[in-house]
Amino acid sequence: MKFLDLSHIAFSFVLFLQTIALLSSGNAGPPHRHGRECVSINSGWEFKRWEANPDGVIYDQRPDLENLTDVTSLKPWIMPSGNDFIEDVARRHGIPGERPDIDVEYARNDFDDKSWMSVNTPHDWGISGPFYKTPDNEFIVGGGMGRLPIFGVGWY
């Protein structure tokens, strides 16, 4: 079973979406005339949740996922995007030489997500459950404060 680490969701979510979009489309789109683009990420999102991993893509490699053979971790491609914020050059992350072997239909420009749930951000998809429970129907809570015992994969 897999679950999303909510302690890093805000930062990881944005980097994950940017990475998937770039890797799936093969281009970053036209630059703004001043080299910047202001984009609101608060409204107009479509969301879908699965209780299992529908695409074989994960963000992190954790002990509970180390025996999985049918997944690709995107962490090596996501981590270098934060290098500008790491002052110590020795601690920066290398950029992998190859592209990950993935093809995620949800990240394609022509994917139709109109059947997904419309949401505004911030959005906490885990709040509605279902939650991990023991055989005695007790909730299992692990990890950091504020983490819900959720599982599954959410795509925006």
CNS distance restraints for C-alpha pairs under 8 A (distance, minus, plus):
assign (resid   1 and name CA) (resid  52 and name CA) 7.19 0.50 0.50
assign (resid   1 and name CA) (resid 151 and name CA) 7.05 0.50 0.50
assign (resid   1 and name CA) (resid 152 and name CA) 7.56 0.50 0.50
assign (resid   2 and name CA) (resid  52 and name CA) 7.15 0.50 0.50
assign (resid   2 and name CA) (resid  53 and name CA) 7.57 0.50 0.50
assign (resid   2 and name CA) (resid  65 and name CA) 7.61 0.50 0.50
assign (resid   2 and name CA) (resid 151 and name CA) 5.59 0.50 0.50
assign (resid   2 and name CA) (resid 152 and name CA) 5.74 0.50 0.50
assign (resid   2 and name CA) (resid 153 and name CA) 7.61 0.50 0.50
assign (resid   3 and name CA) (resid 150 and name CA) 6.08 0.50 0.50
assign (resid   3 and name CA) (resid 151 and name CA) 3.90 0.50 0.50
assign (resid   3 and name CA) (resid 152 and name CA) 5.20 0.50 0.50
assign (resid   3 and name CA) (resid 153 and name CA) 6.87 0.50 0.50
assign (resid   4 and name CA) (resid   9 and name CA) 7.86 0.50 0.50
assign (resid   4 and name CA) (resid 150 and name CA) 7.47 0.50 0.50
assign (resid   4 and name CA) (resid 151 and name CA) 6.57 0.50 0.50
assign (resid   4 and name CA) (resid 152 and name CA) 6.98 0.50 0.50
assign (resid   4 and name CA) (resid 153 and name CA) 6.79 0.50 0.50
assign (resid   5 and name CA) (resid   9 and name CA) 6.60 0.50 0.50
assign (resid   5 and name CA) (resid 147 and name CA) 7.89 0.50 0.50
assign (resid   6 and name CA) (resid 147 and name CA) 6.22 0.50 0.50
assign (resid   7 and name CA) (resid 144 and name CA) 7.00 0.50 0.50
assign (resid   7 and name CA) (resid 147 and name CA) 7.14 0.50 0.50
assign (resid   8 and name CA) (resid  12 and name CA) 5.75 0.50 0.50
assign (resid   8 and name CA) (resid  13 and name CA) 7.94 0.50 0.50
assign (resid   9 and name CA) (resid  13 and name CA) 5.27 0.50 0.50
assign (resid  10 and name CA) (resid  14 and name CA) 6.63 0.50 0.50
assign (resid  11 and name CA) (resid  15 and name CA) 6.46 0.50 0.50
assign (resid  12 and name CA) (resid  16 and name CA) 5.75 0.50 0.50
assign (resid  13 and name CA) (resid  17 and name CA) 6.17 0.50 0.50
assign (resid  14 and name CA) (resid  18 and name CA) 6.21 0.50 0.50
assign (resid  15 and name CA) (resid  19 and name CA) 6.04 0.50 0.50
assign (resid  15 and name CA) (resid  78 and name CA) 6.30 0.50 0.50
assign (resid  15 and name CA) (resid  81 and name CA) 7.43 0.50 0.50
assign (resid  16 and name CA) (resid  20 and name CA) 6.10 0.50 0.50
assign (resid  16 and name CA) (resid  59 and name CA) 7.44 0.50 0.50
assign (resid  16 and name CA) (resid  74 and name CA) 7.91 0.50 0.50
assign (resid  16 and name CA) (resid  78 and name CA) 6.59 0.50 0.50
assign (resid  17 and name CA) (resid  21 and name CA) 6.04 0.50 0.50
assign (resid  18 and name CA) (resid  22 and name CA) 6.15 0.50 0.50
assign (resid  19 and name CA) (resid  23 and name CA) 5.99 0.50 0.50
assign (resid  19 and name CA) (resid  77 and name CA) 7.30 0.50 0.50
assign (resid  19 and name CA) (resid  78 and name CA) 6.40 0.50 0.50
assign (resid  20 and name CA) (resid  24 and name CA) 5.86 0.50 0.50
assign (resid  20 and name CA) (resid 104 and name CA) 7.90 0.50 0.50
assign (resid  20 and name CA) (resid 107 and name CA) 6.15 0.50 0.50
assign (resid  21 and name CA) (resid  25 and name CA) 5.88 0.50 0.50
assign (resid  21 and name CA) (resid 107 and name CA) 5.55 0.50 0.50
assign (resid  21 and name CA) (resid 108 and name CA) 7.08 0.50 0.50
assign (resid  22 and name CA) (resid  26 and name CA) 5.58 0.50 0.50
assign (resid  22 and name CA) (resid  27 and name CA) 5.74 0.50 0.50
assign (resid  22 and name CA) (resid  28 and name CA) 5.79 0.50 0.50
assign (resid  23 and name CA) (resid  27 and name CA) 7.76 0.50 0.50
assign (resid  23 and name CA) (resid  99 and name CA) 7.42 0.50 0.50
assign (resid  24 and name CA) (resid 103 and name CA) 6.72 0.50 0.50
assign (resid  24 and name CA) (resid 104 and name CA) 7.11 0.50 0.50
assign (resid  24 and name CA) (resid 107 and name CA) 6.25 0.50 0.50
assign (resid  24 and name CA) (resid 108 and name CA) 6.01 0.50 0.50
assign (resid  25 and name CA) (resid 107 and name CA) 7.96 0.50 0.50
assign (resid  25 and name CA) (resid 108 and name CA) 6.40 0.50 0.50
assign (resid  25 and name CA) (resid 109 and name CA) 7.05 0.50 0.50
assign (resid  31 and name CA) (resid  35 and name CA) 5.77 0.50 0.50
assign (resid  31 and name CA) (resid  36 and name CA) 6.88 0.50 0.50
assign (resid  31 and name CA) (resid  37 and name CA) 7.39 0.50 0.50
assign (resid  32 and name CA) (resid  36 and name CA) 5.21 0.50 0.50
assign (resid  32 and name CA) (resid  37 and name CA) 5.49 0.50 0.50
assign (resid  41 and name CA) (resid 121 and name CA) 6.86 0.50 0.50
assign (resid  42 and name CA) (resid 120 and name CA) 5.47 0.50 0.50
assign (resid  42 and name CA) (resid 121 and name CA) 4.65 0.50 0.50
assign (resid  42 and name CA) (resid 122 and name CA) 6.80 0.50 0.50
assign (resid  43 and name CA) (resid 119 and name CA) 6.90 0.50 0.50
assign (resid  43 and name CA) (resid 120 and name CA) 4.39 0.50 0.50
assign (resid  43 and name CA) (resid 121 and name CA) 6.19 0.50 0.50
assign (resid  44 and name CA) (resid 118 and name CA) 6.86 0.50 0.50
assign (resid  44 and name CA) (resid 119 and name CA) 6.68 0.50 0.50
assign (resid  44 and name CA) (resid 120 and name CA) 6.26 0.50 0.50
assign (resid  45 and name CA) (resid 118 and name CA) 5.74 0.50 0.50
assign (resid  45 and name CA) (resid 119 and name CA) 5.27 0.50 0.50
assign (resid  45 and name CA) (resid 120 and name CA) 5.95 0.50 0.50
assign (resid  45 and name CA) (resid 121 and name CA) 7.58 0.50 0.50
assign (resid  45 and name CA) (resid 156 and name CA) 6.33 0.50 0.50
assign (resid  46 and name CA) (resid 113 and name CA) 6.51 0.50 0.50
assign (resid  46 and name CA) (resid 114 and name CA) 7.26 0.50 0.50
assign (resid  46 and name CA) (resid 116 and name CA) 5.48 0.50 0.50
assign (resid  46 and name CA) (resid 117 and name CA) 5.39 0.50 0.50
assign (resid  46 and name CA) (resid 118 and name CA) 4.51 0.50 0.50
assign (resid  46 and name CA) (resid 119 and name CA) 5.92 0.50 0.50
assign (resid  46 and name CA) (resid 156 and name CA) 5.55 0.50 0.50
assign (resid  47 and name CA) (resid 116 and name CA) 5.36 0.50 0.50
assign (resid  47 and name CA) (resid 117 and name CA) 5.03 0.50 0.50
assign (resid  47 and name CA) (resid 118 and name CA) 6.22 0.50 0.50
assign (resid  47 and name CA) (resid 119 and name CA) 6.65 0.50 0.50
assign (resid  47 and name CA) (resid 154 and name CA) 7.12 0.50 0.50
assign (resid  47 and name CA) (resid 155 and name CA) 5.69 0.50 0.50
assign (resid  47 and name CA) (resid 156 and name CA) 4.51 0.50 0.50
assign (resid  48 and name CA) (resid 116 and name CA) 5.45 0.50 0.50
assign (resid  48 and name CA) (resid 117 and name CA) 6.39 0.50 0.50
assign (resid  48 and name CA) (resid 154 and name CA) 5.79 0.50 0.50
assign (resid  48 and name CA) (resid 155 and name CA) 5.40 0.50 0.50
assign (resid  48 and name CA) (resid 156 and name CA) 6.69 0.50 0.50
assign (resid  49 and name CA) (resid 125 and name CA) 7.88 0.50 0.50
assign (resid  49 and name CA) (resid 152 and name CA) 6.99 0.50 0.50
assign (resid  49 and name CA) (resid 153 and name CA) 5.68 0.50 0.50
assign (resid  49 and name CA) (resid 154 and name CA) 4.35 0.50 0.50
assign (resid  49 and name CA) (resid 155 and name CA) 6.39 0.50 0.50
assign (resid  50 and name CA) (resid  54 and name CA) 7.10 0.50 0.50
assign (resid  50 and name CA) (resid 152 and name CA) 5.45 0.50 0.50
assign (resid  50 and name CA) (resid 153 and name CA) 5.22 0.50 0.50
assign (resid  50 and name CA) (resid 154 and name CA) 6.40 0.50 0.50
assign (resid  51 and name CA) (resid 151 and name CA) 6.40 0.50 0.50
assign (resid  51 and name CA) (resid 152 and name CA) 3.98 0.50 0.50
assign (resid  51 and name CA) (resid 153 and name CA) 6.28 0.50 0.50
assign (resid  52 and name CA) (resid 152 and name CA) 5.18 0.50 0.50
assign (resid  52 and name CA) (resid 153 and name CA) 6.41 0.50 0.50
assign (resid  53 and name CA) (resid  57 and name CA) 7.47 0.50 0.50
assign (resid  53 and name CA) (resid 152 and name CA) 6.68 0.50 0.50
assign (resid  53 and name CA) (resid 153 and name CA) 5.85 0.50 0.50
assign (resid  54 and name CA) (resid 153 and name CA) 7.87 0.50 0.50
assign (resid  55 and name CA) (resid 104 and name CA) 6.40 0.50 0.50
assign (resid  56 and name CA) (resid  70 and name CA) 6.13 0.50 0.50
assign (resid  56 and name CA) (resid  71 and name CA) 4.25 0.50 0.50
assign (resid  56 and name CA) (resid  72 and name CA) 6.08 0.50 0.50
assign (resid  57 and name CA) (resid  71 and name CA) 5.46 0.50 0.50
assign (resid  57 and name CA) (resid  72 and name CA) 4.94 0.50 0.50
assign (resid  57 and name CA) (resid  73 and name CA) 5.98 0.50 0.50
assign (resid  57 and name CA) (resid  74 and name CA) 7.05 0.50 0.50
assign (resid  57 and name CA) (resid 102 and name CA) 7.59 0.50 0.50
assign (resid  58 and name CA) (resid  71 and name CA) 6.65 0.50 0.50
assign (resid  58 and name CA) (resid  72 and name CA) 6.06 0.50 0.50
assign (resid  58 and name CA) (resid  73 and name CA) 4.77 0.50 0.50
assign (resid  58 and name CA) (resid  74 and name CA) 6.30 0.50 0.50
assign (resid  59 and name CA) (resid  73 and name CA) 5.29 0.50 0.50
assign (resid  59 and name CA) (resid  74 and name CA) 5.14 0.50 0.50
assign (resid  59 and name CA) (resid  75 and name CA) 5.31 0.50 0.50
assign (resid  60 and name CA) (resid  73 and name CA) 5.94 0.50 0.50
assign (resid  60 and name CA) (resid  74 and name CA) 7.11 0.50 0.50
assign (resid  60 and name CA) (resid  75 and name CA) 5.61 0.50 0.50
assign (resid  61 and name CA) (resid  65 and name CA) 6.24 0.50 0.50
assign (resid  61 and name CA) (resid  66 and name CA) 6.53 0.50 0.50
assign (resid  61 and name CA) (resid  73 and name CA) 6.58 0.50 0.50
assign (resid  61 and name CA) (resid  75 and name CA) 7.77 0.50 0.50
assign (resid  62 and name CA) (resid  66 and name CA) 6.21 0.50 0.50
assign (resid  72 and name CA) (resid 100 and name CA) 7.41 0.50 0.50
assign (resid  72 and name CA) (resid 101 and name CA) 7.51 0.50 0.50
assign (resid  72 and name CA) (resid 102 and name CA) 7.41 0.50 0.50
assign (resid  74 and name CA) (resid  78 and name CA) 6.18 0.50 0.50
assign (resid  74 and name CA) (resid 100 and name CA) 7.42 0.50 0.50
assign (resid  75 and name CA) (resid  79 and name CA) 5.85 0.50 0.50
assign (resid  76 and name CA) (resid  80 and name CA) 7.32 0.50 0.50
assign (resid  76 and name CA) (resid  93 and name CA) 7.94 0.50 0.50
assign (resid  76 and name CA) (resid  94 and name CA) 7.88 0.50 0.50
assign (resid  76 and name CA) (resid  95 and name CA) 7.16 0.50 0.50
assign (resid  76 and name CA) (resid  96 and name CA) 6.70 0.50 0.50
assign (resid  77 and name CA) (resid  81 and name CA) 7.71 0.50 0.50
assign (resid  77 and name CA) (resid  95 and name CA) 6.45 0.50 0.50
assign (resid  77 and name CA) (resid  96 and name CA) 6.54 0.50 0.50
assign (resid  78 and name CA) (resid  82 and name CA) 7.82 0.50 0.50
assign (resid  79 and name CA) (resid  83 and name CA) 7.43 0.50 0.50
assign (resid  79 and name CA) (resid  93 and name CA) 6.20 0.50 0.50
assign (resid  80 and name CA) (resid  92 and name CA) 7.01 0.50 0.50
assign (resid  80 and name CA) (resid  93 and name CA) 4.92 0.50 0.50
assign (resid  80 and name CA) (resid  94 and name CA) 6.22 0.50 0.50
assign (resid  80 and name CA) (resid  95 and name CA) 6.01 0.50 0.50
assign (resid  82 and name CA) (resid  86 and name CA) 7.02 0.50 0.50
assign (resid  83 and name CA) (resid  92 and name CA) 5.37 0.50 0.50
assign (resid  83 and name CA) (resid  93 and name CA) 6.56 0.50 0.50
assign (resid  86 and name CA) (resid  91 and name CA) 7.06 0.50 0.50
assign (resid  86 and name CA) (resid  92 and name CA) 6.27 0.50 0.50
assign (resid  88 and name CA) (resid  92 and name CA) 7.00 0.50 0.50
assign (resid 104 and name CA) (resid 108 and name CA) 7.07 0.50 0.50
assign (resid 105 and name CA) (resid 111 and name CA) 6.49 0.50 0.50
assign (resid 106 and name CA) (resid 111 and name CA) 5.83 0.50 0.50
assign (resid 106 and name CA) (resid 113 and name CA) 7.77 0.50 0.50
assign (resid 106 and name CA) (resid 155 and name CA) 7.93 0.50 0.50
assign (resid 107 and name CA) (resid 111 and name CA) 7.06 0.50 0.50
assign (resid 119 and name CA) (resid 123 and name CA) 6.98 0.50 0.50
assign (resid 125 and name CA) (resid 129 and name CA) 7.97 0.50 0.50
assign (resid 125 and name CA) (resid 154 and name CA) 7.37 0.50 0.50
assign (resid 126 and name CA) (resid 130 and name CA) 7.88 0.50 0.50
assign (resid 126 and name CA) (resid 148 and name CA) 6.89 0.50 0.50
assign (resid 126 and name CA) (resid 150 and name CA) 5.94 0.50 0.50
assign (resid 127 and name CA) (resid 148 and name CA) 7.33 0.50 0.50
assign (resid 129 and name CA) (resid 150 and name CA) 6.14 0.50 0.50
assign (resid 130 and name CA) (resid 150 and name CA) 6.42 0.50 0.50
assign (resid 130 and name CA) (resid 151 and name CA) 7.53 0.50 0.50
assign (resid 131 and name CA) (resid 139 and name CA) 7.03 0.50 0.50
assign (resid 131 and name CA) (resid 140 and name CA) 7.88 0.50 0.50
assign (resid 131 and name CA) (resid 148 and name CA) 7.50 0.50 0.50
assign (resid 131 and name CA) (resid 149 and name CA) 5.21 0.50 0.50
assign (resid 131 and name CA) (resid 150 and name CA) 4.57 0.50 0.50
assign (resid 131 and name CA) (resid 151 and name CA) 6.68 0.50 0.50
assign (resid 132 and name CA) (resid 139 and name CA) 6.11 0.50 0.50
assign (resid 132 and name CA) (resid 140 and name CA) 5.67 0.50 0.50
assign (resid 132 and name CA) (resid 149 and name CA) 5.37 0.50 0.50
assign (resid 132 and name CA) (resid 150 and name CA) 5.93 0.50 0.50
assign (resid 132 and name CA) (resid 151 and name CA) 6.92 0.50 0.50
assign (resid 133 and name CA) (resid 137 and name CA) 5.33 0.50 0.50
assign (resid 133 and name CA) (resid 138 and name CA) 5.19 0.50 0.50
assign (resid 133 and name CA) (resid 139 and name CA) 4.39 0.50 0.50
assign (resid 133 and name CA) (resid 140 and name CA) 5.30 0.50 0.50
assign (resid 134 and name CA) (resid 138 and name CA) 5.11 0.50 0.50
assign (resid 134 and name CA) (resid 139 and name CA) 6.34 0.50 0.50
assign (resid 134 and name CA) (resid 140 and name CA) 6.49 0.50 0.50
assign (resid 139 and name CA) (resid 149 and name CA) 7.15 0.50 0.50
assign (resid 140 and name CA) (resid 149 and name CA) 5.89 0.50 0.50
assign (resid 141 and name CA) (resid 147 and name CA) 7.44 0.50 0.50
assign (resid 141 and name CA) (resid 148 and name CA) 6.64 0.50 0.50
assign (resid 141 and name CA) (resid 149 and name CA) 5.20 0.50 0.50
assign (resid 142 and name CA) (resid 147 and name CA) 7.29 0.50 0.50
assign (resid 142 and name CA) (resid 149 and name CA) 6.83 0.50 0.50
assign (resid 143 and name CA) (resid 147 and name CA) 6.54 0.50 0.50
